[in-house]
Amino acid sequence: MAKTTSERQVQMPSPTDLYNIDHLLNEEERMVRDSVRKFVQDRVLPIIGEHFEAGTFPYHLIPAIADMGLLGMHIEGYGCAGLSSVCYGLACQELEAGDSGLRSFVSVQGSLVMFPISAFGSEEQKQHWLPRMAKGEVIGCFGLTEPDSGSDPSSMRTSARRDGDSYILNGTMVSVASSSSAAPLVSQPVTFTTNFPCVPLSPQNYTSRIVASPPQICYPMCVVYVALFPA
């Protein structure tokens, strides 16, 4: 009996796409990925090493990031791009390839600050904050980590107590992403080293103001508050 052999050609994946995901993406998703990749190559990689050594953030890139529609890009309306979660993930993946801090800035701004405002804030609050945040004119920050419980929301000691029309927030937080330049602050709940009152949002500048306080909107056993501070 004659022995027969057969050969099968196997296409090797790209070294930058080991799971061969590219063919699953649609045209819009590829466009977002490629645009952010080019931005990282042209604007981020040439300068990020110097910022790493100096311990600084490239704030001058924020207007360009906003112009690309990356801030709150998964939110509909209010000046946001309204793109899919896949586009958002691809954009963050490309930013992370350039610098983790830059990706963290975009995801904190969009997911941890803008999204709670869009999901739980009043219409006045959405109109007042989201367009400005999408343009990068206002930077938000997110506070979760406490010195005794780390980033475990179920172990947080911070409390938020209603006091008439205001709230008394009591606690301590560390490692607040984007806090050095933030106007809005989102926390679980808001944690500070001292007590201070919070009042409802209005266009006027207050020391602080509660945007929304729906229970358990992000993590179990945790009340989430969004506090806004004038820039």
PASEBA-1860 file (N, C-alpha, C; in nm, 3 decimals):
! residues 231
1> MAKTTSER> 0.086/-0.119/0.000/0.000/0.000/0.000/0.090/0.124/0.000 ~ 0.057/0.213/-0.089/0.137/0.334/-0.098/0.106/0.426/0.020 ~ 0.210/0.485/0.076/0.194/0.576/0.187/0.177/0.718/0.134 ~ 0.073/0.781/0.181/0.046/0.918/0.135/0.065/1.016/0.250 ~ 0.107/1.133/0.216/0.123/1.241/0.315/0.053/1.364/0.263 ~ 0.013/1.447/0.354/-0.053/1.573/0.318/0.008/1.687/0.398 ~ 0.004/1.803/0.341/0.057/1.921/0.408/-0.054/2.025/0.420 ~ -0.053/2.093/0.535/-0.154/2.196/0.557/-0.082/2.326/0.594
9> QVQMPSPT> -0.114/2.430/0.518/-0.053/2.559/0.545/-0.124/2.626/0.664 ~ -0.047/2.666/0.763/-0.101/2.733/0.881/-0.051/2.877/0.881 ~ -0.143/2.968/0.883/-0.105/3.108/0.884/-0.063/3.149/1.025 ~ 0.058/3.195/1.037/0.108/3.239/1.166/0.051/3.375/1.201 ~ 0.014/3.396/1.326/-0.042/3.526/1.365/0.064/3.634/1.366 ~ 0.019/3.755/1.356/0.110/3.868/1.365/0.171/3.874/1.505 ~ 0.296/3.914/1.518/0.357/3.923/1.652/0.289/4.026/1.741 ~ 0.212/4.116/1.683/0.137/4.213/1.763/-0.010/4.176/1.777
17> DLYNIDHL> -0.049/4.059/1.726/-0.187/4.013/1.735/-0.187/3.860/1.747 ~ -0.133/3.812/1.858/-0.111/3.668/1.875/-0.241/3.588/1.878 ~ -0.350/3.652/1.918/-0.478/3.582/1.924/-0.562/3.604/1.799 ~ -0.503/3.668/1.700/-0.569/3.690/1.571/-0.705/3.757/1.589 ~ -0.705/3.864/1.666/-0.828/3.936/1.696/-0.864/4.034/1.585 ~ -0.766/4.076/1.509/-0.787/4.183/1.412/-0.902/4.154/1.316 ~ -0.915/4.030/1.273/-1.020/3.999/1.174/-1.160/4.006/1.234 ~ -1.169/4.011/1.368/-1.299/4.022/1.433/-1.348/4.166/1.443
25> LNEEERMV> -1.260/4.261/1.416/-1.293/4.402/1.432/-1.359/4.457/1.307 ~ -1.451/4.552/1.327/-1.511/4.618/1.211/-1.427/4.739/1.172 ~ -1.469/4.807/1.069/-1.389/4.917/1.014/-1.373/5.031/1.114 ~ -1.480/5.065/1.184/-1.473/5.173/1.281/-1.377/5.139/1.394 ~ -1.382/5.016/1.442/-1.294/4.975/1.551/-1.148/4.978/1.508 ~ -1.120/4.934/1.387/-0.982/4.940/1.337/-0.936/5.085/1.322 ~ -1.024/5.170/1.277/-0.988/5.311/1.260/-0.952/5.374/1.394 ~ -1.032/5.345/1.497/-1.003/5.398/1.631/-0.868/5.347/1.679
33> RDSVRKFV> -0.848/5.217/1.667/-0.722/5.157/1.712/-0.603/5.217/1.640 ~ -0.611/5.226/1.508/-0.498/5.275/1.429/-0.471/5.423/1.457 ~ -0.577/5.501/1.478/-0.559/5.644/1.506/-0.490/5.665/1.639 ~ -0.532/5.591/1.741/-0.469/5.605/1.872/-0.327/5.550/1.868 ~ -0.305/5.443/1.795/-0.170/5.387/1.782/-0.074/5.489/1.719 ~ -0.120/5.557/1.615/-0.035/5.658/1.550/-0.008/5.775/1.645 ~ -0.111/5.815/1.721/-0.092/5.922/1.819/0.013/5.884/1.922 ~ 0.007/5.762/1.969/0.104/5.715/2.068/0.244/5.714/2.009
41> QDRVLPII> 0.255/5.665/1.887/0.387/5.659/1.823/0.444/5.798/1.796 ~ 0.358/5.890/1.753/0.407/6.022/1.712/0.421/6.120/1.829 ~ 0.330/6.112/1.927/0.324/6.215/2.031/0.364/6.167/2.170 ~ 0.345/6.039/2.197/0.368/5.989/2.333/0.508/5.929/2.349 ~ 0.543/5.832/2.266/0.669/5.761/2.284/0.793/5.852/2.279 ~ 0.793/5.956/2.194/0.914/6.040/2.191/0.941/6.117/2.320 ~ 0.839/6.139/2.402/0.858/6.226/2.519/0.829/6.157/2.652 ~ 0.769/6.039/2.652/0.722/5.982/2.777/0.837/5.937/2.867
49> GEHFEAGT> 0.952/5.901/2.809/1.066/5.862/2.891/1.113/5.974/2.981 ~ 1.116/6.096/2.927/1.157/6.211/3.006/1.059/6.237/3.120 ~ 0.930/6.222/3.092/0.830/6.242/3.198/0.842/6.134/3.305 ~ 0.874/6.011/3.263/0.892/5.904/3.361/1.007/5.937/3.456 ~ 1.118/5.981/3.400/1.234/6.012/3.483/1.206/6.131/3.575 ~ 1.127/6.227/3.526/1.099/6.347/3.606/0.980/6.329/3.699 ~ 0.905/6.219/3.682/0.786/6.198/3.765/0.676/6.298/3.734 ~ 0.660/6.333/3.606/0.560/6.430/3.565/0.462/6.369/3.466
57> FPYHLIPA> 0.352/6.438/3.445/0.250/6.392/3.351/0.246/6.486/3.231 ~ 0.232/6.434/3.108/0.231/6.520/2.989/0.097/6.590/2.968 ~ 0.071/6.691/3.051/-0.056/6.762/3.044/-0.080/6.826/2.907 ~ 0.026/6.858/2.837/0.009/6.924/2.708/-0.058/6.833/2.605 ~ -0.066/6.702/2.633/-0.132/6.610/2.542/-0.283/6.602/2.561 ~ -0.333/6.656/2.671/-0.475/6.643/2.701/-0.564/6.705/2.592 ~ -0.535/6.825/2.540/-0.620/6.879/2.432/-0.625/6.788/2.310 ~ -0.514/6.727/2.274/-0.512/6.637/2.158/-0.593/6.511/2.186
65> IADMGLLG> -0.584/6.460/2.307/-0.662/6.342/2.346/-0.811/6.375/2.340 ~ -0.846/6.493/2.387/-0.988/6.535/2.382/-1.034/6.554/2.238 ~ -0.949/6.612/2.154/-0.986/6.632/2.013/-1.010/6.500/1.941 ~ -0.944/6.394/1.986/-0.966/6.263/1.926/-1.094/6.198/1.976 ~ -1.159/6.260/2.073/-1.285/6.206/2.124/-1.267/6.093/2.222 ~ -1.152/6.083/2.289/-1.123/5.971/2.376/-1.175/5.987/2.518 ~ -1.216/6.107/2.556/-1.263/6.131/2.693/-1.413/6.108/2.700 ~ -1.452/6.006/2.775/-1.594/5.969/2.780/-1.645/5.917/2.648
73> MHIEGYGC> -1.560/5.850/2.572/-1.593/5.813/2.435/-1.707/5.711/2.426 ~ -1.739/5.643/2.535/-1.846/5.543/2.535/-1.978/5.601/2.584 ~ -1.983/5.731/2.609/-2.104/5.798/2.657/-2.176/5.864/2.541 ~ -2.308/5.854/2.541/-2.390/5.915/2.435/-2.423/6.059/2.471 ~ -2.408/6.149/2.375/-2.447/6.288/2.392/-2.352/6.368/2.478 ~ -2.387/6.493/2.504/-2.311/6.585/2.590/-2.168/6.606/2.539 ~ -2.151/6.604/2.408/-2.020/6.625/2.349/-1.931/6.503/2.348 ~ -1.985/6.387/2.385/-1.906/6.263/2.388/-1.924/6.187/2.257
81> AGLSSVCY> -1.828/6.102/2.225/-1.826/6.035/2.095/-1.934/5.929/2.079 ~ -1.976/5.865/2.188/-2.079/5.762/2.180/-2.035/5.637/2.105 ~ -1.909/5.600/2.118/-1.858/5.482/2.050/-1.880/5.356/2.135 ~ -1.851/5.241/2.077/-1.876/5.114/2.144/-1.772/5.087/2.251 ~ -1.804/4.991/2.338/-1.708/4.951/2.440/-1.585/4.886/2.379 ~ -1.600/4.824/2.262/-1.484/4.766/2.194/-1.389/4.876/2.149 ~ -1.444/4.983/2.092/-1.360/5.097/2.053/-1.288/5.156/2.174 ~ -1.360/5.167/2.283/-1.302/5.220/2.406/-1.188/5.130/2.454
89> GLACQELE> -1.210/4.999/2.454/-1.105/4.907/2.496/-0.984/4.911/2.407 ~ -1.005/4.921/2.276/-0.893/4.928/2.183/-0.813/5.057/2.203 ~ -0.883/5.168/2.225/-0.814/5.294/2.249/-0.728/5.286/2.375 ~ -0.784/5.228/2.481/-0.708/5.215/2.606/-0.591/5.120/2.589 ~ -0.608/5.016/2.511/-0.499/4.922/2.485/-0.381/4.992/2.418 ~ -0.410/5.075/2.320/-0.304/5.147/2.249/-0.238/5.251/2.338 ~ -0.317/5.320/2.421/-0.259/5.417/2.513/-0.170/5.347/2.615 ~ -0.215/5.231/2.663/-0.137/5.155/2.761/-0.004/5.111/2.701
97> AGDSGLRS> -0.003/5.084/2.573/0.123/5.046/2.507/0.225/5.159/2.513 ~ 0.177/5.282/2.520/0.267/5.396/2.529/0.301/5.433/2.670 ~ 0.198/5.438/2.757/0.222/5.476/2.897/0.100/5.442/2.980 ~ 0.121/5.371/3.089/0.011/5.330/3.175/-0.057/5.450/3.240 ~ 0.020/5.552/3.274/-0.039/5.670/3.337/-0.133/5.743/3.243 ~ -0.099/5.747/3.115/-0.184/5.813/3.017/-0.315/5.737/2.999 ~ -0.305/5.604/2.992/-0.426/5.522/2.983/-0.511/5.539/3.107 ~ -0.447/5.543/3.223/-0.520/5.560/3.349/-0.594/5.692/3.351
105> FVSVQGSL> -0.531/5.797/3.301/-0.597/5.927/3.295/-0.725/5.920/3.212 ~ -0.718/5.856/3.095/-0.834/5.849/3.006/-0.945/5.764/3.067 ~ -0.910/5.651/3.126/-1.012/5.563/3.181/-1.073/5.618/3.310 ~ -0.993/5.686/3.391/-1.048/5.750/3.511/-1.144/5.861/3.470 ~ -1.102/5.943/3.376/-1.187/6.053/3.331/-1.320/6.001/3.276 ~ -1.313/5.899/3.189/-1.433/5.852/3.121/-1.518/5.757/3.201 ~ -1.456/5.655/3.261/-1.533/5.550/3.328/-1.563/5.581/3.473 ~ -1.468/5.638/3.545/-1.484/5.652/3.688/-1.538/5.789/3.730
113> VMFPISAF> -1.538/5.886/3.641/-1.591/6.018/3.675/-1.709/6.055/3.585 ~ -1.688/6.053/3.454/-1.794/6.095/3.363/-1.912/5.998/3.363 ~ -1.883/5.868/3.367/-1.993/5.771/3.364/-2.086/5.784/3.484 ~ -2.037/5.792/3.609/-2.132/5.811/3.720/-2.216/5.937/3.707 ~ -2.156/6.044/3.654/-2.234/6.166/3.635/-2.341/6.143/3.529 ~ -2.306/6.075/3.420/-2.403/6.050/3.313/-2.512/5.954/3.356 ~ -2.478/5.859/3.443/-2.574/5.756/3.483/-2.662/5.799/3.599 ~ -2.609/5.880/3.690/-2.681/5.908/3.813/-2.700/6.056/3.843
121> GSEEQKQH> -2.636/6.144/3.765/-2.651/6.286/3.789/-2.780/6.341/3.731 ~ -2.816/6.459/3.775/-2.934/6.527/3.720/-2.900/6.581/3.581 ~ -3.001/6.624/3.507/-2.977/6.680/3.375/-2.893/6.807/3.385 ~ -2.916/6.886/3.489/-2.835/7.007/3.509/-2.688/6.972/3.530 ~ -2.665/6.868/3.608/-2.528/6.827/3.635/-2.460/6.773/3.509 ~ -2.534/6.696/3.430/-2.477/6.643/3.306/-2.440/6.757/3.211 ~ -2.531/6.852/3.195/-2.505/6.963/3.103/-2.388/7.049/3.152 ~ -2.377/7.060/3.283/-2.275/7.148/3.339/-2.135/7.086/3.330
129> WLPRMAKG> -2.123/6.954/3.350/-1.992/6.892/3.361/-1.947/6.811/3.241 ~ -2.033/6.731/3.183/-1.987/6.636/3.081/-1.927/6.702/2.957 ~ -1.988/6.806/2.899/-1.925/6.867/2.782/-1.786/6.922/2.811 ~ -1.769/6.981/2.928/-1.639/7.037/2.964/-1.536/6.928/2.988 ~ -1.581/6.818/3.046/-1.489/6.707/3.070/-1.452/6.638/2.939 ~ -1.547/6.628/2.846/-1.517/6.568/2.716/-1.414/6.651/2.640 ~ -1.413/6.782/2.662/-1.316/6.870/2.596/-1.183/6.876/2.671 ~ -1.176/6.811/2.787/-1.054/6.818/2.865/-1.037/6.947/2.940
137> EVIGCFGL> -1.143/7.028/2.948/-1.135/7.155/3.020/-1.144/7.134/3.171 ~ -1.206/7.026/3.213/-1.217/6.990/3.354/-1.167/6.846/3.368 ~ -1.080/6.824/3.465/-1.023/6.691/3.488/-1.082/6.634/3.616 ~ -1.124/6.507/3.608/-1.180/6.441/3.724/-1.081/6.346/3.788 ~ -1.109/6.307/3.913/-1.025/6.209/3.980/-1.113/6.109/4.054 ~ -1.052/5.999/4.094/-1.126/5.889/4.155/-1.055/5.845/4.282 ~ -1.128/5.841/4.392/-1.070/5.801/4.519/-1.132/5.674/4.573 ~ -1.052/5.572/4.596/-1.099/5.446/4.653/-1.007/5.396/4.764
145> TEPDSGSD> -0.877/5.408/4.744/-0.780/5.343/4.830/-0.768/5.412/4.966 ~ -0.774/5.334/5.072/-0.754/5.382/5.208/-0.627/5.319/5.265 ~ -0.563/5.385/5.362/-0.437/5.333/5.415/-0.450/5.200/5.487 ~ -0.568/5.172/5.545/-0.586/5.049/5.622/-0.651/4.936/5.543 ~ -0.724/4.970/5.436/-0.799/4.866/5.363/-0.755/4.851/5.218 ~ -0.658/4.931/5.175/-0.617/4.925/5.036/-0.731/4.961/4.944 ~ -0.746/4.889/4.835/-0.850/4.917/4.736/-0.967/4.819/4.748 ~ -0.992/4.771/4.868/-1.103/4.681/4.894/-1.222/4.762/4.945
153> PSSMRTSA> -1.325/4.787/4.861/-1.436/4.873/4.903/-1.516/4.815/5.019 ~ -1.518/4.683/5.035/-1.596/4.623/5.144/-1.531/4.647/5.279 ~ -1.404/4.688/5.281/-1.333/4.711/5.407/-1.316/4.859/5.438 ~ -1.376/4.945/5.357/-1.358/5.088/5.376/-1.421/5.135/5.506 ~ -1.356/5.229/5.572/-1.405/5.286/5.697/-1.469/5.421/5.678 ~ -1.452/5.479/5.563/-1.506/5.613/5.538/-1.658/5.613/5.547 ~ -1.712/5.718/5.604/-1.857/5.731/5.618/-1.905/5.860/5.555 ~ -2.030/5.861/5.514/-2.095/5.981/5.462/-2.227/5.995/5.537
161> RRDGDSYI> -2.241/6.099/5.617/-2.359/6.116/5.702/-2.436/6.240/5.661 ~ -2.568/6.222/5.640/-2.651/6.336/5.603/-2.663/6.432/5.721 ~ -2.650/6.560/5.692/-2.662/6.664/5.793/-2.750/6.774/5.737 ~ -2.882/6.758/5.750/-2.975/6.853/5.689/-2.972/6.839/5.538 ~ -2.942/6.949/5.469/-2.934/6.947/5.324/-2.793/6.915/5.273 ~ -2.704/6.885/5.365/-2.566/6.858/5.327/-2.524/6.720/5.377 ~ -2.398/6.683/5.350/-2.340/6.560/5.399/-2.211/6.590/5.473 ~ -2.186/6.512/5.577/-2.056/6.516/5.644/-1.979/6.392/5.601
169> LNGTMVSV> -1.867/6.412/5.537/-1.784/6.303/5.486/-1.662/6.290/5.575 ~ -1.638/6.169/5.625/-1.530/6.148/5.721/-1.448/6.025/5.683 ~ -1.319/6.042/5.665/-1.234/5.929/5.631/-1.100/5.975/5.579 ~ -1.020/5.880/5.534/-0.886/5.908/5.482/-0.865/5.830/5.354 ~ -0.809/5.893/5.252/-0.778/5.823/5.128/-0.638/5.853/5.081 ~ -0.584/5.760/5.003/-0.451/5.776/4.946/-0.456/5.735/4.800 ~ -0.355/5.771/4.725/-0.340/5.728/4.585/-0.463/5.761/4.502 ~ -0.499/5.888/4.496/-0.617/5.931/4.421/-0.576/5.965/4.278
177> ASSSSAAP> -0.620/5.882/4.182/-0.581/5.901/4.043/-0.625/6.037/3.990 ~ -0.535/6.109/3.927/-0.559/6.240/3.864/-0.588/6.351/3.964 ~ -0.563/6.329/4.094/-0.605/6.426/4.194/-0.527/6.557/4.190 ~ -0.407/6.556/4.134/-0.326/6.677/4.137/-0.383/6.789/4.052 ~ -0.473/6.755/3.958/-0.527/6.859/3.871/-0.679/6.847/3.856 ~ -0.744/6.780/3.951/-0.885/6.746/3.931/-0.979/6.854/3.978 ~ -1.095/6.861/3.910/-1.207/6.939/3.958/-1.313/6.846/4.015 ~ -1.367/6.749/3.937/-1.459/6.654/4.000/-1.383/6.541/4.067
185> LVSQPVTF> -1.439/6.493/4.176/-1.383/6.378/4.246/-1.491/6.274/4.264 ~ -1.461/6.149/4.224/-1.551/6.037/4.250/-1.483/5.948/4.352 ~ -1.558/5.907/4.453/-1.500/5.820/4.552/-1.599/5.717/4.599 ~ -1.555/5.625/4.687/-1.635/5.512/4.729/-1.642/5.499/4.880 ~ -1.716/5.578/4.951/-1.762/5.712/4.917/-1.644/5.809/4.922 ~ -1.667/5.936/4.917/-1.557/6.032/4.919/-1.486/6.022/5.053 ~ -1.354/6.017/5.052/-1.278/5.998/5.175/-1.178/6.110/5.194 ~ -1.181/6.168/5.312/-1.090/6.278/5.342/-1.042/6.268/5.486
193> TTNFPCVP> -0.938/6.342/5.516/-0.883/6.338/5.651/-0.963/6.426/5.748 ~ -1.051/6.509/5.699/-1.131/6.595/5.786/-1.276/6.592/5.742 ~ -1.366/6.637/5.829/-1.507/6.648/5.797/-1.535/6.782/5.729 ~ -1.626/6.784/5.634/-1.669/6.910/5.575/-1.806/6.890/5.510 ~ -1.887/6.995/5.503/-2.022/6.981/5.448/-2.022/6.981/5.297 ~ -2.121/6.916/5.237/-2.141/6.917/5.093/-2.281/6.968/5.064 ~ -2.296/7.044/4.957/-2.425/7.102/4.923/-2.461/7.064/4.780 ~ -2.590/7.071/4.740/-2.630/7.031/4.605/-2.561/7.114/4.498
201> LSPQNYTS> -2.549/7.055/4.379/-2.481/7.118/4.268/-2.557/7.239/4.217 ~ -2.488/7.344/4.185/-2.541/7.458/4.113/-2.425/7.518/4.037 ~ -2.451/7.607/3.940/-2.339/7.666/3.865/-2.245/7.747/3.952 ~ -2.287/7.785/4.074/-2.199/7.861/4.160/-2.089/7.773/4.217 ~ -1.981/7.834/4.258/-1.869/7.759/4.315/-1.891/7.738/4.465 ~ -1.887/7.613/4.507/-1.893/7.578/4.647/-1.764/7.508/4.684 ~ -1.741/7.493/4.812/-1.623/7.419/4.856/-1.629/7.276/4.804 ~ -1.748/7.218/4.808/-1.768/7.084/4.754/-1.917/7.064/4.735
209> RIVASPPQ> -1.955/6.966/4.654/-2.096/6.944/4.633/-2.123/6.802/4.585 ~ -2.225/6.744/4.642/-2.260/6.607/4.606/-2.337/6.608/4.474 ~ -2.296/6.524/4.382/-2.366/6.511/4.256/-2.471/6.402/4.263 ~ -2.433/6.286/4.314/-2.527/6.175/4.319/-2.487/6.081/4.431 ~ -2.585/6.019/4.494/-2.554/5.927/4.602/-2.642/5.803/4.597 ~ -2.650/5.735/4.482/-2.725/5.610/4.477/-2.647/5.499/4.546 ~ -2.710/5.415/4.626/-2.635/5.311/4.696/-2.592/5.198/4.602 ~ -2.472/5.147/4.626/-2.420/5.028/4.561/-2.423/5.035/4.408
217> ICYPMCVV> -2.375/5.146/4.351/-2.378/5.157/4.205/-2.253/5.101/4.140 ~ -2.147/5.079/4.218/-2.026/5.024/4.159/-1.981/4.897/4.230 ~ -1.979/4.898/4.361/-1.929/4.783/4.434/-2.028/4.746/4.545 ~ -2.040/4.619/4.579/-2.125/4.578/4.690/-2.078/4.640/4.822 ~ -2.171/4.661/4.912/-2.142/4.712/5.046/-2.076/4.849/5.041 ~ -2.107/4.925/4.940/-2.038/5.053/4.924/-2.135/5.157/4.871 ~ -2.141/5.270/4.936/-2.220/5.381/4.886/-2.128/5.473/4.807 ~ -2.165/5.504/4.685/-2.080/5.583/4.597/-2.129/5.726/4.593
225> YVALFPA> -2.040/5.819/4.610/-2.073/5.960/4.600/-1.983/6.026/4.496 ~ -2.037/6.121/4.426/-1.958/6.201/4.333/-1.953/6.341/4.387 ~ -1.837/6.389/4.421/-1.823/6.525/4.473/-1.751/6.609/4.369 ~ -1.797/6.729/4.348/-1.737/6.817/4.248/-1.671/6.937/4.316 ~ -1.555/6.972/4.267/-1.481/7.084/4.320/-1.449/7.181/4.208 ~ -1.461/7.311/4.232/-1.432/7.407/4.124/-1.287/7.397/4.082 ~ -1.266/7.412/3.951/-1.129/7.402/3.899/-1.046/7.520/3.944
END
